[in-house]
């Protein structure tokens, strides 16, 4: 069995969830979507609404693995002036009032590479980032970012999919830490969802290779789905549905309508209610 490092906020949060006897809710939002002020309100309100861990998307102009919802969110953020400096500033702002909720930066290697790997890791760690999910760096490229991130004290969370077979899993999991993100369906984000039995079997198979927590994502949109997922997995990940809620709160000019942030947080609260049923 391969076991990743487990220290810091992420490990503490999953340990606390286990002690409470419940699964967790991981929420994904793109930093700066739809604009800085509205996003700050959403980000700061997520823990109170029920988010146990936060995945913060690093805005990128070409997010090829993501579906239309998250692609649009990334473009909205970039249009409003978002960049890596602002993303890390948002983490620092969050840490002023919350030193417990884990924050994972998620996205693509290009913005990190452009920023500079060493500078990025130093700044991200000091800002209060706990982990990274970089979807376009395979295990064969671990020396590029994964190993330096681990050495800097950040978790490196890897994706596993239905096509990640038992022969491939040891490579995928070797330097994974924090948790494993199981992508329950093939394809781009926000499209379809997998059957509960398929997810149960997949989680059982992953646990034969690692004792890290398993978070399951893709296609989760309701409290009932959160409840069912967390009966098997350690956490449910919701991203596209939250980003859709942001998009639905914009006017015809793309500006946020009054109450957009409150609506998003209300929806997160509805999702989190599935953890208490």
Buried (B, 14 or more C-beta within 10 A) or exposed (E): EBEBBBEBBBBBBBEEBEEEEBBBBBBBBBBBBBBBEBBBBBBBBBBEBBBBBBBBBBBBEEBEBBBBBBBBBBBBBBBBEBBBEBBBBBBEBBBEEBEEBBBBBBBBBBBBEEBEBEEBBEBBBEBBBBBBBBBEBEBEEBEBBBEBBBEBEBBBBBBBBBEBEEEEBEBBBBBBBBBBBBBBBEEBBBBEBBEBEEBBEBBEBBBEBBEBBBBBBBBBBBBEBBBBBBEBBBBBBBBBBBBBBBBEBBEEEEEBEEEBBBBBBEBBBBBBBBBEE
